[in-house]
Amino acid sequence: MEAAALFAEERAPLLVMAVGNILKMDDGFADAVLNHLAEMELPEDVELFDAGTSAIDLMEVFDRREKLIVIDAVRGGQEPGTLYRFSPQEVEDGALPMNSLHQVGLLETLKLGELVDCKPKSTVIIGCQPQDTGLGIGLSEPVKAQIERASELVLKEINQFIESNL
């Protein structure tokens, strides 16, 4: 994706953002899901974006978005490959014992965006419990097995957004 398109005046109202590092095994989960989604025909209201590992630099990317779907590796204390769906508010309220590998930067960025009126109206996080986040390329089998299911969860969020905005 070209930087010029990213900062254009007109933006897709729904941003699907992958956060992670493909050089740290299962931390590359989000990138694998994003690549899987990129092979599909998605509505024009949807933009896919690979954020890498630094969410704090992305406030400009969130600006003027109706919905943000974040894909990330998430430590929730369950078996490797367990999928999660939650909102930043649920984590802030302590309702969930989730620990996104990039949660602090993401939650801080969303909070800062709220202060300067640069936050998506709605945010949901789709995460997968990693098995191994050590240095290396490739996903563990339990995490790799969830790429398609996680993509389905993202598509469900996209479809709900589209239907609610008809």
C-alpha positions as CSV (number, residue, x, y, z in Angstrom):
1,M,0.0,0.0,0.0
2,E,1.3,3.4,-0.9
3,A,1.8,6.0,1.9
4,A,-0.1,8.6,-0.2
5,A,-3.2,6.4,-0.2
6,L,-2.9,6.0,3.5
7,F,-3.1,9.7,4.2
8,A,-5.6,10.6,1.5
9,E,-8.6,12.7,2.3
10,E,-11.0,9.9,1.6
11,R,-10.5,6.8,3.7
12,A,-12.3,3.5,3.9
13,P,-14.5,3.7,7.0
14,L,-13.4,0.3,8.2
15,L,-9.7,-0.5,8.8
16,V,-8.4,-4.0,9.4
17,M,-5.0,-3.6,11.0
18,A,-2.4,-6.4,11.7
19,V,0.0,-5.8,14.6
20,G,3.0,-8.1,15.0
21,N,6.4,-9.2,14.0
22,I,6.9,-12.0,11.5
23,L,10.4,-12.5,12.8
24,K,9.1,-13.7,16.2
25,M,7.3,-16.9,15.3
26,D,3.6,-16.7,16.5
27,D,3.8,-12.9,16.7
28,G,3.4,-13.1,13.0
29,F,-0.1,-14.4,13.3
30,A,-1.8,-11.1,12.4
31,D,0.3,-10.8,9.3
32,A,-0.7,-14.3,8.2
33,V,-4.4,-13.5,8.7
34,L,-4.1,-10.1,6.9
35,N,-2.4,-11.9,3.9
36,H,-5.2,-14.5,3.9
37,L,-7.8,-11.7,3.8
38,A,-5.9,-9.9,1.1
39,E,-6.6,-12.9,-1.2
40,M,-10.3,-12.4,-0.8
41,E,-12.6,-10.0,-2.5
42,L,-13.5,-7.5,0.2
43,P,-16.0,-4.6,0.1
44,E,-14.5,-1.3,-1.0
45,D,-15.3,0.2,2.4
46,V,-12.6,-2.0,3.9
47,E,-8.8,-1.2,4.0
48,L,-6.2,-3.7,5.1
49,F,-3.1,-2.3,6.9
50,D,0.0,-4.0,8.3
51,A,1.1,-1.9,11.3
52,G,4.2,-3.8,12.2
53,T,4.9,-3.6,16.0
54,S,4.5,0.1,16.8
55,A,0.9,1.1,17.4
56,I,1.8,4.4,19.0
57,D,2.8,5.9,15.6
58,L,-0.6,5.1,14.0
59,M,-3.0,7.7,15.4
60,E,-3.1,9.4,12.0
61,V,-4.1,6.0,10.4
62,F,-7.1,5.7,12.8
63,D,-8.4,9.2,12.0
64,R,-11.8,9.4,10.3
65,R,-12.4,5.7,10.7
66,E,-15.8,4.3,11.7
67,K,-14.4,0.9,12.8
68,L,-11.0,-0.5,13.6
69,I,-10.5,-4.3,13.7
70,V,-7.1,-5.2,15.2
71,I,-5.5,-8.6,14.7
72,D,-2.8,-9.6,17.1
73,A,-1.2,-12.3,19.1
74,V,-2.8,-12.2,22.6
75,R,-1.8,-13.9,25.8
76,G,-5.1,-14.8,27.6
77,G,-3.8,-17.8,29.5
78,Q,-5.5,-20.4,27.3
79,E,-4.2,-23.2,25.1
80,P,-2.1,-22.1,22.1
81,G,-4.3,-21.4,19.1
82,T,-7.3,-20.2,21.3
83,L,-9.0,-17.3,19.5
84,Y,-10.3,-14.2,21.3
85,R,-12.6,-11.3,20.5
86,F,-12.7,-8.3,22.8
87,S,-12.8,-4.5,22.9
88,P,-10.1,-2.2,24.4
89,Q,-12.7,-1.1,26.9
90,E,-13.1,-4.7,28.3
91,V,-9.3,-4.8,28.9
92,E,-9.3,-1.3,30.5
93,D,-12.2,-2.3,32.8
94,G,-10.3,-5.4,33.9
95,A,-13.1,-7.6,32.7
96,L,-10.6,-9.7,30.7
97,P,-7.2,-11.0,31.7
98,M,-5.9,-10.3,28.2
99,N,-2.4,-9.3,27.3
100,S,-1.9,-8.4,23.7
101,L,1.8,-8.5,22.9
102,H,1.3,-4.9,21.7
103,Q,-1.5,-3.9,24.0
104,V,0.2,-1.1,25.9
105,G,1.0,0.8,22.7
106,L,-2.4,0.1,21.1
107,L,-4.5,1.0,24.2
108,E,-2.4,4.2,24.8
109,T,-2.7,5.2,21.2
110,L,-6.5,4.7,21.2
111,K,-6.7,6.7,24.5
112,L,-4.6,9.5,23.2
113,G,-6.6,9.5,20.0
114,E,-9.8,9.9,22.1
115,L,-8.3,13.0,23.7
116,V,-7.5,14.7,20.3
117,D,-10.7,13.4,18.6
118,C,-8.7,11.0,16.4
119,K,-10.1,7.7,17.5
120,P,-12.2,5.2,15.6
121,K,-15.9,5.1,16.7
122,S,-15.6,1.3,17.4
123,T,-12.7,-1.0,17.9
124,V,-12.5,-4.7,18.3
125,I,-9.5,-7.0,18.7
126,I,-9.3,-10.5,17.3
127,G,-6.4,-12.3,18.9
128,C,-4.8,-15.7,19.0
129,Q,-3.0,-17.3,22.0
130,P,0.6,-17.8,20.9
131,Q,2.7,-20.9,21.6
132,D,6.1,-19.5,20.8
133,T,7.2,-15.9,20.3
134,G,10.9,-16.5,20.2
135,L,13.1,-15.5,17.3
136,G,12.3,-17.4,14.1
137,I,10.1,-17.3,11.1
138,G,6.9,-19.3,10.8
139,L,3.9,-20.1,13.0
140,S,3.4,-23.0,15.4
141,E,0.9,-25.6,14.3
142,P,-1.9,-24.6,16.8
143,V,-1.6,-20.9,15.7
144,K,-1.3,-21.7,12.0
145,A,-4.4,-23.8,12.2
146,Q,-6.4,-20.8,13.3
147,I,-5.7,-18.5,10.3
148,E,-8.8,-19.4,8.4
149,R,-11.1,-19.2,11.5
150,A,-9.6,-15.8,12.5
151,S,-10.2,-14.6,9.0
152,E,-13.9,-15.7,9.3
153,L,-14.2,-13.8,12.6
154,V,-12.8,-10.6,10.8
155,L,-15.2,-11.2,7.9
156,K,-18.1,-11.5,10.4
157,E,-17.1,-8.1,11.9
158,I,-16.9,-6.6,8.4
159,N,-20.3,-7.9,7.4
160,Q,-21.9,-6.7,10.6
161,F,-20.4,-3.2,10.0
162,I,-21.6,-3.1,6.4
163,E,-25.1,-4.3,7.3
164,S,-25.4,-1.8,10.1
165,N,-24.5,1.0,7.7
166,L,-26.9,0.2,4.9
